[in-house]
Amino acid sequence: MRVIIIEDEKPAARRLERMLTHLGIQSEQTLHSVEESLAWFQNNPHPELIFLDIQLSDGLSFEIFDLLDIRSSIIFTTAFDEYALQAFKLNSIDYLLKPIDEDELKKAVDQYRKQNDTMNPKMTIDFEDIRKMLVNPIEREYKKRFTVRVGQHLKILHADDVECFYSENKGTYAATSEGRSYLMDTTLEQLETELPPNLFFRVSRKYIVNINHIRDIISYTNSRLQIKLNKGADQEIIVSRERVRDFKLWLE
């Protein structure tokens, strides 16, 4: 069985490798990012089975499947919303929630082996359906306000008033419709899980924008887009090339 692991957290990848070794499986390769995975798939025969994390260091792993035709079976090894988890199980071999349980891992591998031993057709994963689940999660509550510290005071920021969230100098900031920016005690990765995805979109590793505050969208170099916000005159916000397609779908 040819197996690879796509996981950006090296300790988690090493633990998974050890667990697979106990099951008699040797991972052929461990990849840590979208960019690294694309390069590997373009230069190597595709494996039979992929253990796949969703959120990688440079984007969602779905971007790999947008650009390349990969027919490998997939076992998800990640942490995500419980409703999305149920949907993923309909299309994949299995979805293992971190920290991965050894018994659950064995069951997932046995399920994959059973499919192949009985010559059953492999399940195909509809990544567009999964992406829609990410964009439109079922019955989920999202944060409507945040608390930030201003000197000795606490200020309440309403999500609707935030034009964008951005990272700078290892800090995370909220830029508001008042034209001010506030340092927040969180990360963009955490905010992605807390913000309503119909209103907020992460256009790059540095920015999450609010659709209600987009003033203009301009064609930019290398098939990218530039976003102008109502008050964000000082922010040069560029939609990364690999996210342009999803950004356009999000606008519809």
C-alpha positions in Angstrom: 0.0 0.0 0.0 1.5 3.4 -1.1 0.7 6.0 1.6 1.6 9.6 2.2 0.8 12.1 4.9 0.0 15.7 4.4 0.2 17.5 7.8 1.8 20.9 8.6 2.3 20.1 12.4 5.5 18.1 12.5 4.8 16.5 16.0 1.4 15.4 14.8 2.9 14.0 11.6 5.6 12.1 13.5 3.0 10.6 15.9 0.8 9.5 12.9 3.9 7.9 11.3 4.5 5.9 14.5 0.9 4.8 14.7 0.9 3.7 11.1 4.1 1.7 11.6 2.3 -0.2 14.4 -0.3 -1.1 11.8 2.4 -2.3 9.4 2.2 0.7 7.2 5.2 2.8 6.1 4.5 6.3 4.9 6.3 7.0 1.7 6.4 10.8 2.2 5.3 13.4 4.7 4.3 16.8 3.2 3.8 20.0 5.2 2.2 22.6 2.9 0.1 23.2 -0.2 3.1 24.3 -2.2 5.3 21.3 -1.2 2.4 18.9 -1.9 1.8 20.3 -5.4 5.5 19.9 -6.3 5.5 16.4 -5.0 2.4 15.2 -6.8 3.7 16.7 -10.1 6.8 14.6 -9.9 5.7 11.4 -8.3 3.1 8.6 -8.9 0.1 9.3 -6.8 -0.4 7.1 -3.7 -3.3 4.8 -3.0 -4.1 6.5 0.3 -3.6 10.0 1.7 -3.8 11.0 5.4 -4.9 14.6 5.0 -5.0 17.6 7.3 -7.2 20.4 6.0 -5.6 23.6 7.4 -2.0 23.7 6.2 0.6 26.4 6.8 -0.1 28.1 3.5 -3.8 27.5 2.9 -6.4 24.8 2.8 -5.4 21.4 1.4 -8.4 21.6 -1.0 -6.3 23.9 -3.1 -4.1 20.9 -4.1 -7.2 19.2 -5.6 -8.3 22.3 -7.4 -5.1 22.3 -9.4 -4.3 18.6 -9.8 -6.4 15.6 -10.6 -5.8 13.3 -7.7 -7.8 10.1 -7.3 -6.2 8.7 -4.2 -8.5 7.6 -1.3 -8.4 9.9 1.6 -8.6 9.7 5.4 -8.9 13.1 7.0 -6.7 13.7 10.1 -7.7 17.1 11.3 -9.8 19.1 13.8 -13.0 20.8 12.5 -16.6 21.6 13.2 -18.7 18.6 14.3 -21.3 19.3 11.7 -18.8 19.4 8.9 -17.4 16.2 10.4 -20.6 14.3 9.7 -20.7 15.5 6.1 -17.1 14.5 5.5 -17.8 11.0 6.5 -20.3 10.6 3.7 -17.7 11.1 1.0 -14.3 10.0 2.5 -13.0 6.8 3.9 -13.1 8.3 7.4 -12.5 11.5 9.3 -10.3 11.2 12.4 -10.4 14.0 14.9 -7.2 15.1 16.6 -5.7 13.8 18.8 -6.0 10.7 16.8 -7.1 7.6 18.6 -5.2 4.4 17.7 -8.3 2.2 17.6 -10.1 4.7 15.3 -7.1 4.8 13.1 -7.0 1.1 12.8 -10.7 1.0 12.0 -10.2 3.6 9.2 -7.3 1.6 7.7 -9.3 -1.6 7.9 -12.2 0.1 6.2 -9.9 1.2 3.4 -8.4 -2.3 3.1 -11.9 -3.9 3.0 -13.0 -1.7 0.2 -10.0 -2.7 -1.9 -10.0 -6.4 -0.9 -13.7 -6.7 -2.1 -12.9 -4.7 -5.3 -15.5 -2.1 -4.3 -15.2 1.2 -6.2 -13.4 3.8 -4.1 -15.4 6.6 -2.7 -14.7 9.8 -4.4 -14.6 13.0 -2.4 -16.5 15.9 -3.7 -14.3 18.8 -2.6 -16.7 21.4 -3.9 -19.4 20.0 -1.6 -17.0 20.0 1.3 -16.0 23.6 0.5 -19.7 24.6 0.5 -20.0 23.0 3.9 -17.1 25.3 5.1 -18.8 28.3 3.6 -22.3 27.4 4.8 -22.0 25.4 8.0 -25.1 24.0 9.5 -26.8 25.8 12.4 -23.6 27.3 13.9 -23.3 30.4 16.1 -20.6 32.9 15.3 -19.1 35.7 17.3 -20.9 39.0 16.9 -18.5 41.1 19.0 -15.0 41.1 20.4 -13.3 42.8 23.4 -10.0 44.6 22.9 -7.9 46.5 25.4 -7.2 50.2 24.9 -4.9 51.4 27.6 -6.6 50.7 30.9 -10.0 50.3 29.2 -11.9 47.6 27.5 -13.6 48.4 24.2 -16.3 46.3 22.5 -15.9 45.8 18.7 -18.9 44.6 16.8 -18.0 42.3 14.0 -20.2 44.2 11.5 -18.0 47.3 12.1 -14.7 45.6 11.3 -13.6 46.1 7.8 -10.8 43.6 8.0 -8.7 41.6 10.3 -5.0 41.5 9.5 -1.6 40.3 10.9 1.4 42.5 11.3 4.6 42.2 13.3 3.3 38.9 14.9 0.2 40.7 16.1 -3.4 40.4 14.9 -5.4 43.6 14.4 -9.0 44.7 13.7 -9.4 47.6 11.3 -12.8 49.3 11.9 -15.1 51.5 9.9 -13.9 54.4 12.2 -10.5 54.2 10.5 -8.8 52.8 13.6 -6.9 49.5 14.2 -7.0 47.6 17.5 -4.6 44.9 18.7 -6.4 41.6 19.4 -5.5 38.7 21.6 -6.1 36.0 19.0 -4.9 34.8 15.6 -6.3 34.9 12.1 -6.6 31.1 12.2 -8.8 31.3 15.3 -10.8 34.1 13.8 -11.6 32.0 10.7 -13.5 29.6 12.9 -15.3 32.3 14.8 -16.5 34.6 12.0 -19.6 34.1 9.8 -18.2 32.8 6.5 -20.9 34.5 4.5 -19.6 37.9 5.6 -15.8 37.3 6.2 -13.3 35.7 3.8 -9.6 35.1 4.3 -8.1 36.5 1.1 -4.5 35.8 2.0 -2.3 34.6 4.8 -2.4 38.2 6.1 -6.0 39.4 5.7 -9.6 38.5 6.4 -12.1 41.0 4.8 -15.7 41.9 5.5 -17.8 41.8 2.3 -20.0 44.7 3.5 -17.0 47.1 3.6 -15.5 46.3 0.2 -15.5 49.5 -1.9 -13.8 48.3 -5.0 -12.1 45.2 -6.5 -9.3 45.8 -9.1 -7.4 43.4 -11.4 -3.9 43.0 -10.2 -0.7 41.4 -11.4 -0.2 37.6 -11.8 -4.0 37.0 -12.0 -4.6 38.4 -8.5 -7.1 40.9 -7.3 -6.7 44.1 -5.2 -9.4 45.0 -2.7 -10.2 48.6 -1.6 -12.1 49.0 1.7 -14.3 51.9 2.7 -11.9 53.3 5.3 -8.9 51.1 4.8 -6.9 53.5 2.6 -3.6 52.5 4.2 -4.2 48.8 3.6 -3.0 47.2 0.4 -5.0 44.1 0.4 -4.2 41.5 -2.3 -6.2 38.3 -2.9 -3.6 35.6 -3.3 -3.6 33.9 -6.6 -4.6 30.5 -5.2 -7.6 32.0 -3.4 -9.0 34.1 -6.3 -11.4 31.4 -7.6 -12.9 30.8 -4.1 -13.1 34.5 -3.5 -15.1 35.0 -6.7 -17.4 32.2 -5.7 -17.8 33.7 -2.2 -18.9 37.1 -3.7 -21.8 35.5 -5.6 
